[in-house]
Amino acid sequence: MDEKALERDTLSTPIVDPVRNVTERAHQWDPNLAQDKVDALHAATHDSDPEVVRRTEVDFTENSPYESVRAAVKNTDSGEPANTVRAWVLGLLSITIASGTNMFLSMRSPAINFPSIIVLLVVFPCGVLWAQVMPTTQFQTFGIRWTLNTGPFNIKEHAVISLMSGISINYAYATDALLALIGKPFYNLPMSWGFQLLFTLSSQMLGIAMAGLFRRFLVWPAALIWPTQFSTTALLHALHDKDQSHEQSANGWTIPRYKLFCYVMVGMFVYYWLPGVIWQGLSVFAFITWIKPNHIVLNQLFGGFTGLSLIPLTFDWTYVSSYLMNPLLSPAHSHINTLIGLIVFVVLTTIGISFSGALYSEYLPINTSTTFDNKQNPYNVTKILGSQFDFDVAMYKTYSPMFLAPTLALNYALSFAALTAAVVHAVVFHHKEIWYRFRAAQNQEADIHMKLMLKYAPCPDWWYGILFLIFGVFGLATVLSYDTQLPWWAYFVSLIVALVFIIPTCMIYGIANIMLSLNVISPFLAGYMIPGRPIGVMLFKVFSTQTLGQAQYFTSDLKLAHYMKIPPRTTFTVQIVAAIWASFVQIAVMNWTLGNIPDVCARLQKNHFTCPNGRAFFSNSITWGVIGPQRMFGPGSIYHFVHWYWLLGALLPVFFYVLMRFAPKSPARYLNAPVMLGAMGWLPPATPLSFSTWAIFGLIFNYWIMRKWPGWWHKYNYITAAGLDSGLIISTIIIFFAITLPNVPVPQWWGNVKVFETMDYLNEAVRGTLAEGETFGPKSW
């Protein structure tokens, strides 16, 4: 054998098999991987050229093959301590204040929410100050050596605090249901602290336990990039790495990233006062409705509040980033699929329904989450309820069926389609990869980040198994020990529903940065399984929806810990403690508010503590638990068509798969059915304006700028995203406490007055009118 052949055999033999695994199981249909890298993988797998194999191995195992990950995450581990007293104290203190404040403010309308990026920013100067003033004396307790001050406040401590806040800072979903149960204007039931804690803890922790058991599928693979964390990792690196000696020019820009972050943050903070206070018409720049404020069709088509926003213009970053988060984080294929889905499945379909008169849509606004009766008034659920919140058929027959705006009916239909598509998409596109990772566990192919994490002791699966068992029992105790209307078997079904969707939805979230939810399908299923039990339907919805939601958030945070090289056992400990502690804090704050604020949850409460989330949960439980899905969507009902969308969701991924098989290198490989069908899950109450502008800004940065100025994009894109979000939330908080909360009037001029005197804003753009005493809709129901 000649020397060259010997070299080829020596180099290729140990490399080809791992590369083949990567190609065939992880990246075959990877939309985040550039085509040239896919081609390089194919060449390395089949040609065994030593130089190609060497380059491919470096590209895929010595760094991340994804440009977005390289731009946001460093491929090194400097080994700083993460599990420190400083991190614990600052983390628990910050989540106590932030989660309690978020719970308190969630009971007010309008509400405001402190996101985890606020904690990340606030604790930074606190950590730096701690390092300067606290003693470095070492102590020994039960054989454990510790100190109050391990030296400079480091990036891993900062990341640990971010992990604690990420999983616990938002108010618990269960508190919405608890407000519906306890609030005097709602069910007004005496639910003990024991029930409240068992319900909240179990619904919060079960998803965390499930996510931990699925790490091999959702965290360790390099293909699951989790774009939602890129602004956090970029900001952490910018704050802790101020050494300018290695700064290089990026398309002519040499400014350090932390300075750019400060400039962008301050710029957005100042700018937001313009659409937030001075000229609020900039938020929804529907200038056609300003010209013709009383033209019904123009307000329906071009309005940005209850219309379709056919000319999507906004100068308010809140509208752009409210529902799908910062567009600079999501890959270009997510924006393209969202635009396709918005245009085809929402805008064009809505126009077809509305202007054909189907579903009695000429008598309804074209886009609103409000439900209506047959006299065009908001549906009053109290008119169909008996004294014990039971369904009164006679009253229902006398009153009215429930009518949905076209976009709301489509919201239900597309929710069914998106979840079906998610499961089918996972099976069709990822079944080989899922099976491979199931068998490989930690022995799967490793990129640089996985390699660096292997030096830390793993968190055993049985830790998460015990966690699931403990809080599964807590949940069972909740439904068995109290009168919840939820049978034990329905409780287990709610968890199984969440379990079925964890891998499909987390894979979509981790690849495309689009989050799918069970908030529609869960009460739909419960309404069929336990009809006439509104409280049981409400608890079923919480257990299934929140279990999946927590699994998605926790998996995302596990990837953040993975990127920041936080030891897995430290990650487990800090997040579990933070989630449990925040649950206690929020239950205490909720009960204090209910007991100390007069008329709390009343519709006209003088300080606006109207409990909007509890009110929505109460109405939702009546809709699904009392009226029920059979009357709303069953055979012969007005909206029975929604069941065809189950079939659409099942067939669309298969169609795209066949298309990709015929043209694997064409743009068709970027088509994603679950994103196309599910990205608009918040529409309504969102409007097409938010989704179209989100996609437009995303394509500007992650397609045009990325290709035209790749150096700038690589260095500054994600830190720009962090700056925009930080400046916006700080400005929003100050405006809320300085103007909104004390009811300080904004400037009264045309840009803050006349722009809100349109049929679009007033929810009056309805083509069909009724005379006094007239009704619309079917004659019997």
URKALIN-V848511 format. One record per backbone hydrogen bond with DSSP energy under -1.0 kcal/mol. CO is the residue of the C=O (numbers start at 0). NH is the residue of the N-H. E is the energy in kcal/mol with one decimal. If there is no record, write none. Layout:
# URKALIN-V848511
co=CO nh=NH e=E
co=CO nh=NH e=E
This chain:
# URKALIN-V848511
co=1 nh=5 e=-2.3
co=2 nh=6 e=-2.4
co=3 nh=7 e=-2.2
co=4 nh=8 e=-2.5
co=5 nh=9 e=-2.7
co=6 nh=10 e=-2.5
co=7 nh=11 e=-2.5
co=8 nh=12 e=-2.0
co=11 nh=14 e=-1.1
co=11 nh=15 e=-2.5
co=14 nh=18 e=-2.2
co=15 nh=19 e=-3.0
co=16 nh=20 e=-2.3
co=17 nh=21 e=-2.4
co=18 nh=22 e=-2.8
co=19 nh=23 e=-2.8
co=20 nh=24 e=-2.0
co=21 nh=25 e=-1.6
co=21 nh=26 e=-1.8
co=26 nh=29 e=-1.2
co=33 nh=37 e=-1.8
co=34 nh=38 e=-2.6
co=35 nh=39 e=-1.9
co=36 nh=40 e=-2.3
co=37 nh=41 e=-2.3
co=38 nh=42 e=-2.5
co=39 nh=43 e=-2.6
co=40 nh=44 e=-2.2
co=41 nh=45 e=-2.3
co=42 nh=46 e=-2.7
co=48 nh=52 e=-2.8
co=49 nh=53 e=-2.5
co=50 nh=54 e=-2.4
co=51 nh=55 e=-2.5
co=52 nh=56 e=-2.6
co=53 nh=57 e=-2.1
co=54 nh=58 e=-2.4
co=55 nh=59 e=-2.3
co=56 nh=60 e=-2.4
co=57 nh=61 e=-1.2
co=65 nh=69 e=-2.3
co=66 nh=70 e=-1.9
co=67 nh=71 e=-1.3
co=68 nh=72 e=-2.7
co=81 nh=83 e=-1.5
co=83 nh=87 e=-2.0
co=84 nh=88 e=-2.8
co=85 nh=89 e=-2.4
co=86 nh=90 e=-2.2
co=87 nh=91 e=-2.8
co=88 nh=92 e=-2.3
co=89 nh=93 e=-2.2
co=90 nh=94 e=-2.3
co=91 nh=95 e=-1.9
co=92 nh=96 e=-2.0
co=93 nh=97 e=-3.0
co=94 nh=98 e=-2.2
co=95 nh=99 e=-1.4
co=96 nh=100 e=-2.2
co=97 nh=101 e=-2.6
co=98 nh=102 e=-2.0
co=99 nh=103 e=-2.3
co=100 nh=104 e=-2.8
co=101 nh=105 e=-1.6
co=104 nh=107 e=-1.6
co=106 nh=610 e=-2.4
co=114 nh=117 e=-1.3
co=115 nh=119 e=-2.2
co=116 nh=120 e=-1.9
co=117 nh=121 e=-2.8
co=118 nh=122 e=-2.5
co=122 nh=126 e=-3.0
co=123 nh=127 e=-2.2
co=124 nh=128 e=-2.5
co=125 nh=129 e=-2.5
co=126 nh=130 e=-2.0
co=127 nh=131 e=-1.0
co=128 nh=132 e=-1.8
co=129 nh=133 e=-2.5
co=138 nh=145 e=-2.8
co=140 nh=143 e=-2.1
co=143 nh=140 e=-2.6
co=145 nh=138 e=-3.8
co=153 nh=157 e=-2.0
co=154 nh=158 e=-2.2
co=155 nh=159 e=-2.4
co=156 nh=160 e=-2.1
co=157 nh=161 e=-1.9
co=158 nh=162 e=-2.4
co=159 nh=163 e=-2.1
co=160 nh=164 e=-2.1
co=161 nh=165 e=-2.6
co=162 nh=166 e=-1.3
co=164 nh=168 e=-2.5
co=171 nh=174 e=-1.3
co=172 nh=175 e=-1.2
co=173 nh=177 e=-2.4
co=174 nh=178 e=-2.3
co=175 nh=179 e=-1.7
co=176 nh=180 e=-1.9
co=177 nh=181 e=-3.0
co=178 nh=182 e=-2.5
co=179 nh=186 e=-2.3
co=180 nh=188 e=-3.5
co=182 nh=185 e=-1.4
co=182 nh=187 e=-1.3
co=188 nh=190 e=-1.4
co=191 nh=195 e=-2.3
co=192 nh=196 e=-2.7
co=193 nh=197 e=-2.5
co=194 nh=198 e=-2.8
co=195 nh=199 e=-2.3
co=196 nh=200 e=-2.9
co=197 nh=201 e=-2.1
co=198 nh=202 e=-2.0
co=199 nh=203 e=-2.0
co=200 nh=204 e=-2.4
co=201 nh=205 e=-2.0
co=204 nh=208 e=-2.3
co=205 nh=209 e=-2.3
co=206 nh=210 e=-2.5
co=207 nh=211 e=-2.1
co=208 nh=212 e=-1.4
co=211 nh=214 e=-1.0
co=213 nh=216 e=-1.1
co=213 nh=217 e=-1.7
co=214 nh=218 e=-2.7
co=214 nh=219 e=-1.9
co=222 nh=224 e=-1.4
co=225 nh=228 e=-1.8
co=226 nh=229 e=-2.0
co=228 nh=232 e=-2.5
co=229 nh=233 e=-2.5
co=230 nh=234 e=-2.2
co=231 nh=235 e=-2.5
co=232 nh=236 e=-2.3
co=233 nh=237 e=-2.2
co=234 nh=238 e=-2.5
co=235 nh=239 e=-1.6
co=236 nh=240 e=-1.4
co=243 nh=246 e=-1.3
co=249 nh=252 e=-1.6
co=252 nh=249 e=-2.8
co=255 nh=259 e=-2.2
co=256 nh=260 e=-2.6
co=257 nh=261 e=-1.8
co=258 nh=262 e=-2.5
co=259 nh=263 e=-2.9
co=260 nh=264 e=-2.7
co=261 nh=265 e=-2.6
co=262 nh=266 e=-2.6
co=263 nh=267 e=-2.7
co=264 nh=268 e=-2.4
co=265 nh=269 e=-2.4
co=266 nh=270 e=-2.7
co=267 nh=271 e=-2.5
co=269 nh=272 e=-1.1
co=270 nh=273 e=-2.4
co=271 nh=275 e=-2.4
co=272 nh=276 e=-1.5
co=272 nh=277 e=-2.5
co=273 nh=278 e=-3.7
co=278 nh=281 e=-1.7
co=279 nh=282 e=-1.5
co=281 nh=314 e=-2.6
co=283 nh=285 e=-2.1
co=284 nh=286 e=-1.6
co=285 nh=289 e=-1.0
co=286 nh=290 e=-1.8
co=287 nh=291 e=-2.3
co=291 nh=294 e=-1.4
co=292 nh=758 e=-2.4
co=294 nh=298 e=-2.2
co=295 nh=299 e=-2.1
co=296 nh=300 e=-2.5
co=297 nh=301 e=-2.7
co=298 nh=302 e=-1.2
co=299 nh=307 e=-1.8
co=300 nh=309 e=-1.8
co=302 nh=308 e=-1.8
co=312 nh=284 e=-1.8
co=315 nh=319 e=-1.1
co=316 nh=320 e=-2.2
co=317 nh=321 e=-1.1
co=325 nh=328 e=-1.6
co=330 nh=333 e=-1.0
co=330 nh=334 e=-1.2
co=331 nh=335 e=-2.3
co=332 nh=336 e=-2.3
co=333 nh=337 e=-2.2
co=334 nh=338 e=-2.3
co=335 nh=339 e=-2.4
co=336 nh=340 e=-2.6
co=337 nh=341 e=-2.8
co=338 nh=342 e=-2.6
co=339 nh=343 e=-2.8
co=340 nh=344 e=-1.8
co=341 nh=346 e=-3.1
co=342 nh=347 e=-2.7
co=345 nh=349 e=-2.7
co=346 nh=350 e=-2.5
co=347 nh=351 e=-2.3
co=348 nh=352 e=-2.5
co=349 nh=353 e=-3.1
co=350 nh=354 e=-2.5
co=352 nh=357 e=-1.2
co=356 nh=359 e=-1.1
co=357 nh=360 e=-1.8
co=359 nh=362 e=-1.5
co=360 nh=363 e=-1.6
co=361 nh=767 e=-4.2
co=365 nh=406 e=-1.2
co=370 nh=378 e=-2.4
co=371 nh=402 e=-2.7
co=372 nh=375 e=-1.6
co=373 nh=775 e=-1.7
co=376 nh=372 e=-2.7
co=379 nh=382 e=-1.6
co=380 nh=383 e=-1.7
co=383 nh=391 e=-2.5
co=385 nh=388 e=-1.4
co=389 nh=385 e=-3.2
co=391 nh=395 e=-2.3
co=392 nh=396 e=-2.7
co=393 nh=397 e=-1.8
co=394 nh=398 e=-2.3
co=402 nh=371 e=-2.2
co=404 nh=408 e=-2.4
co=405 nh=409 e=-2.2
co=406 nh=410 e=-1.8
co=407 nh=411 e=-1.7
co=408 nh=412 e=-2.0
co=409 nh=413 e=-3.4
co=410 nh=414 e=-1.8
co=411 nh=415 e=-1.9
co=412 nh=416 e=-2.2
co=413 nh=417 e=-2.9
co=414 nh=418 e=-1.8
co=415 nh=419 e=-2.0
co=416 nh=420 e=-2.8
co=417 nh=421 e=-2.1
co=418 nh=422 e=-1.7
co=419 nh=423 e=-2.4
co=420 nh=424 e=-3.2
co=421 nh=425 e=-2.1
co=422 nh=426 e=-2.1
co=423 nh=427 e=-3.0
co=424 nh=428 e=-2.7
co=425 nh=429 e=-1.5
co=429 nh=433 e=-2.8
co=430 nh=434 e=-2.2
co=431 nh=435 e=-2.4
co=432 nh=436 e=-2.6
co=433 nh=437 e=-2.0
co=434 nh=438 e=-1.7
co=435 nh=439 e=-2.4
co=436 nh=440 e=-2.2
co=439 nh=442 e=-2.7
co=446 nh=450 e=-2.3
co=447 nh=451 e=-2.3
co=448 nh=452 e=-1.5
co=449 nh=453 e=-1.1
co=452 nh=455 e=-1.7
co=459 nh=462 e=-1.1
co=460 nh=464 e=-2.1
co=461 nh=465 e=-2.7
co=462 nh=466 e=-2.0
co=463 nh=467 e=-2.6
co=464 nh=468 e=-2.2
co=465 nh=469 e=-2.7
co=466 nh=470 e=-2.3
co=467 nh=471 e=-1.9
co=468 nh=472 e=-1.9
co=469 nh=473 e=-1.7
co=470 nh=474 e=-2.1
co=471 nh=475 e=-2.2
co=472 nh=476 e=-2.7
co=473 nh=477 e=-1.8
co=474 nh=478 e=-1.7
co=475 nh=479 e=-1.9
co=476 nh=480 e=-2.4
co=481 nh=483 e=-1.7
co=486 nh=490 e=-1.7
co=487 nh=491 e=-1.7
co=488 nh=492 e=-2.0
co=489 nh=493 e=-2.2
co=490 nh=494 e=-1.4
co=491 nh=495 e=-2.2
co=492 nh=496 e=-2.7
co=493 nh=497 e=-1.6
co=494 nh=498 e=-2.6
co=495 nh=499 e=-2.5
co=496 nh=500 e=-1.1
co=500 nh=504 e=-2.3
co=501 nh=505 e=-2.4
co=502 nh=506 e=-2.1
co=503 nh=507 e=-1.8
co=504 nh=508 e=-2.4
co=505 nh=509 e=-2.8
co=506 nh=510 e=-1.5
co=507 nh=511 e=-3.1
co=508 nh=512 e=-1.2
co=509 nh=225 e=-2.6
co=517 nh=521 e=-2.5
co=519 nh=523 e=-1.4
co=520 nh=524 e=-2.6
co=521 nh=525 e=-2.4
co=522 nh=526 e=-2.5
co=523 nh=527 e=-1.1
co=524 nh=528 e=-2.2
co=525 nh=529 e=-3.2
co=529 nh=532 e=-1.2
co=532 nh=536 e=-2.4
co=533 nh=537 e=-1.9
co=534 nh=538 e=-2.2
co=535 nh=539 e=-2.5
co=536 nh=540 e=-2.3
co=537 nh=541 e=-1.9
co=538 nh=542 e=-2.6
co=539 nh=543 e=-2.4
co=540 nh=544 e=-2.6
co=541 nh=545 e=-2.3
co=542 nh=546 e=-1.2
co=543 nh=547 e=-1.9
co=544 nh=548 e=-2.6
co=545 nh=549 e=-3.1
co=546 nh=550 e=-1.7
co=547 nh=551 e=-2.2
co=548 nh=552 e=-2.4
co=549 nh=553 e=-3.0
co=550 nh=554 e=-2.3
co=551 nh=555 e=-2.0
co=552 nh=556 e=-2.2
co=553 nh=557 e=-2.4
co=554 nh=558 e=-1.9
co=555 nh=559 e=-1.7
co=556 nh=560 e=-2.5
co=557 nh=561 e=-2.1
co=558 nh=562 e=-2.7
co=559 nh=563 e=-2.3
co=560 nh=565 e=-2.6
co=566 nh=570 e=-2.2
co=567 nh=571 e=-2.4
co=568 nh=572 e=-2.1
co=569 nh=573 e=-2.6
co=570 nh=574 e=-2.0
co=571 nh=575 e=-2.2
co=572 nh=576 e=-2.3
co=573 nh=577 e=-2.1
co=574 nh=578 e=-2.4
co=575 nh=579 e=-2.3
co=576 nh=580 e=-2.7
co=577 nh=581 e=-2.5
co=578 nh=582 e=-1.4
co=579 nh=583 e=-1.6
co=580 nh=584 e=-2.3
co=581 nh=585 e=-2.7
co=582 nh=586 e=-2.1
co=583 nh=587 e=-2.2
co=584 nh=588 e=-2.5
co=585 nh=589 e=-2.6
co=586 nh=590 e=-2.3
co=587 nh=591 e=-2.3
co=588 nh=592 e=-2.5
co=589 nh=593 e=-2.4
co=590 nh=594 e=-1.7
co=591 nh=595 e=-1.4
co=592 nh=596 e=-1.7
co=596 nh=599 e=-1.4
co=598 nh=601 e=-2.2
co=601 nh=604 e=-1.6
co=604 nh=607 e=-2.1
co=607 nh=108 e=-2.5
co=607 nh=609 e=-1.9
co=608 nh=600 e=-3.1
co=610 nh=614 e=-2.5
co=611 nh=615 e=-2.2
co=612 nh=616 e=-2.2
co=613 nh=617 e=-2.3
co=614 nh=618 e=-2.4
co=615 nh=619 e=-2.5
co=616 nh=620 e=-2.4
co=617 nh=621 e=-1.7
co=618 nh=622 e=-2.5
co=619 nh=623 e=-2.5
co=620 nh=624 e=-2.4
co=621 nh=625 e=-1.9
co=621 nh=626 e=-2.1
co=622 nh=627 e=-2.2
co=624 nh=531 e=-1.5
co=627 nh=631 e=-1.5
co=628 nh=632 e=-3.6
co=629 nh=633 e=-1.4
co=631 nh=638 e=-1.1
co=633 nh=636 e=-2.2
co=638 nh=641 e=-1.5
co=639 nh=642 e=-1.6
co=640 nh=643 e=-2.0
co=641 nh=644 e=-1.5
co=643 nh=647 e=-1.7
co=644 nh=648 e=-2.5
co=645 nh=649 e=-1.4
co=646 nh=650 e=-2.3
co=647 nh=651 e=-2.4
co=650 nh=654 e=-2.4
co=651 nh=655 e=-2.4
co=652 nh=656 e=-2.3
co=653 nh=657 e=-2.4
co=654 nh=658 e=-2.2
co=655 nh=659 e=-2.4
co=656 nh=660 e=-2.1
co=657 nh=661 e=-1.6
co=658 nh=662 e=-1.7
co=662 nh=665 e=-1.4
co=665 nh=668 e=-1.9
co=666 nh=669 e=-1.9
co=667 nh=670 e=-1.8
co=671 nh=675 e=-2.4
co=672 nh=676 e=-2.4
co=673 nh=677 e=-2.2
co=674 nh=678 e=-2.1
co=677 nh=680 e=-1.3
co=679 nh=682 e=-2.2
co=681 nh=685 e=-3.1
co=686 nh=689 e=-1.2
co=687 nh=691 e=-2.7
co=688 nh=692 e=-2.1
co=689 nh=693 e=-1.5
co=690 nh=694 e=-2.1
co=691 nh=695 e=-2.3
co=692 nh=696 e=-2.6
co=693 nh=697 e=-2.1
co=694 nh=698 e=-2.4
co=695 nh=699 e=-2.0
co=696 nh=700 e=-2.0
co=697 nh=701 e=-3.1
co=698 nh=702 e=-1.2
co=698 nh=703 e=-2.4
co=699 nh=704 e=-2.8
co=700 nh=705 e=-1.0
co=702 nh=706 e=-1.4
co=703 nh=707 e=-2.7
co=704 nh=708 e=-2.9
co=708 nh=712 e=-2.4
co=709 nh=713 e=-2.7
co=710 nh=714 e=-1.8
co=711 nh=715 e=-3.2
co=712 nh=716 e=-1.7
co=715 nh=719 e=-2.2
co=716 nh=720 e=-1.8
co=717 nh=721 e=-1.9
co=718 nh=722 e=-2.1
co=719 nh=723 e=-2.5
co=720 nh=724 e=-2.2
co=721 nh=725 e=-2.4
co=722 nh=726 e=-2.6
co=723 nh=727 e=-2.0
co=724 nh=728 e=-2.3
co=725 nh=729 e=-2.2
co=726 nh=730 e=-2.2
co=727 nh=731 e=-2.7
co=728 nh=732 e=-2.4
co=729 nh=733 e=-2.2
co=730 nh=734 e=-2.5
co=731 nh=735 e=-2.3
co=732 nh=736 e=-2.4
co=733 nh=737 e=-2.5
co=734 nh=738 e=-2.5
co=734 nh=739 e=-1.9
co=735 nh=740 e=-3.7
co=738 nh=743 e=-2.5
co=739 nh=742 e=-1.2
co=746 nh=748 e=-1.2
co=748 nh=751 e=-2.3
co=748 nh=752 e=-1.0
co=749 nh=754 e=-1.3
co=750 nh=280 e=-1.4
co=752 nh=755 e=-1.6
co=753 nh=756 e=-1.9
co=757 nh=761 e=-2.3
co=758 nh=763 e=-2.5
co=763 nh=765 e=-2.1
co=770 nh=773 e=-2.3
